[in-house]
Amino acid sequence: MPKMKTKSSVKKRFKLTASGKVKATQAGKQHGMIKRTNKQIRDLRGTTILCDADANIVKKFMPYN
């Protein structure tokens, strides 16, 4: 059997933690910051852990991680 390929977009956007959870950047910070409150902007800094349903989808595209 040939090797499965890792999705390039997933490779760039997500990382796996040591316990196997999927870490991703916060959504909603690319544009339109003027209409967001300062609290929203502060809370969207850094990274977050994806919920299990979304993590299962992402993991399918990362076969060797």
LINVEN-V551925 format. One line per field, one symbol per residue. phi: phi as a letter, one per 40 degrees, with the letter a starting at -180 (. if undefined). burial: + if it has 16 or more other C-alpha atoms within 10 Angstrom, else -. A space follows every 50 residues. Layout:
# LINVEN-V551925
phi=???
burial=???
This chain:
# LINVEN-V551925
phi=.cccccccccdcbbbbcccgcbbacccgbcagcccccccccccccgbacc cccccccccccbcbb
burial=-------------++-----+++++-----------------------++ ----+--++-++---
